[in-house]
């Protein structure tokens, strides 16, 4: 059964796809795991080069500490 918003509005689906393939891709980071299993973020620069961050880009030290602390809490049952 196909009765979603994008099935009824093909032009909206194309616009959303174009947005994520264009402008959003240029201003976002691509998360991945390094060979050592650590989280890294890759930024695609305008000149075609890539910049790899070892820490979450744009996060303050307080946000980084908060993420570590929350990661230690047993919150999986909340998901």
C-alpha positions as CSV (number, residue, x, y, z in Angstrom):
1,X,0.0,0.0,0.0
2,X,1.5,3.3,-1.1
3,X,-0.4,6.2,0.4
4,X,2.3,8.4,1.8
5,X,2.7,12.1,1.3
6,X,5.5,11.7,-1.2
7,X,3.4,9.1,-3.2
8,X,0.7,11.7,-3.7
9,X,3.1,14.6,-4.3
10,X,5.9,13.4,-6.7
11,X,7.1,17.0,-7.1
12,X,7.5,17.3,-3.3
13,X,9.6,14.1,-3.3
14,X,11.8,15.4,-6.1
15,X,12.2,18.8,-4.3
16,X,13.1,17.0,-1.0
17,X,15.6,14.8,-2.8
18,X,17.2,17.7,-4.6
19,X,17.5,19.7,-1.3
20,X,19.4,16.8,0.4
21,X,21.6,16.2,-2.6
22,X,22.5,19.9,-3.0
23,X,22.5,22.6,-0.3
24,X,22.2,20.3,2.7
25,X,25.0,18.1,1.5
26,X,27.3,21.2,1.2
27,X,26.6,22.3,4.8
28,X,26.5,19.0,6.7
29,X,29.0,16.6,8.1
30,X,29.2,12.9,7.3
31,X,29.6,10.7,10.4
32,X,31.6,7.5,10.2
33,X,33.8,5.2,12.2
34,X,37.6,5.4,11.8
35,X,39.7,2.3,11.3
36,X,40.3,2.3,15.1
37,X,36.5,2.3,15.7
38,X,36.3,6.0,16.8
39,X,33.6,8.4,15.6
40,X,34.8,10.9,13.0
41,X,33.0,13.6,11.0
42,X,33.9,14.4,7.4
43,X,33.2,17.8,5.9
44,X,33.2,18.2,2.1
45,X,34.8,21.6,1.3
46,X,33.8,23.8,-1.6
47,X,37.2,23.1,-3.3
48,X,36.5,19.4,-3.3
49,X,38.8,18.6,-0.4
50,X,37.7,16.8,2.7
51,X,38.3,17.8,6.3
52,X,38.0,15.1,9.0
53,X,37.2,16.0,12.6
54,X,38.0,13.8,15.5
55,X,35.6,15.6,17.8
56,X,32.0,16.6,17.0
57,X,32.3,19.8,15.0
58,X,30.6,22.9,16.5
59,X,30.1,21.2,19.9
60,X,31.2,23.1,23.0
61,X,33.2,21.4,25.7
62,X,30.1,21.3,27.9
63,X,28.1,19.5,25.1
64,X,30.9,17.0,24.6
65,X,31.1,16.2,28.3
66,X,27.3,15.9,28.4
67,X,27.3,13.4,25.5
68,X,29.9,11.3,27.3
69,X,27.9,11.4,30.6
70,X,24.6,10.5,28.9
71,X,26.4,7.7,27.1
72,X,27.3,6.2,30.5
73,X,23.7,6.3,31.8
74,X,21.5,3.2,31.4
75,X,18.9,4.9,29.1
76,X,18.4,2.3,26.4
77,X,15.0,1.3,27.9
78,X,13.8,4.8,27.0
79,X,14.3,4.2,23.3
